[in-house]
Amino acid sequence: MLLADTLGRTLQAPYETPVAAVVAVLGLPFFLFIVRKGGGAFS
């Protein structure tokens, strides 16, 4: 969350990007990995 907050504040310097958008972009590859593996690797 700290990384997402820092990125959200520095990506567009005068404006702030919402933290939820940054978390969604960072979490998408992990989510797709879980979906492709069928979820069995993490249960």
Buried (B, 14 or more C-beta within 10 A) or exposed (E): EEEBBEBBBEEEEEEEBEBEEBBEEEEEEEEEEEEEEEEEEEE
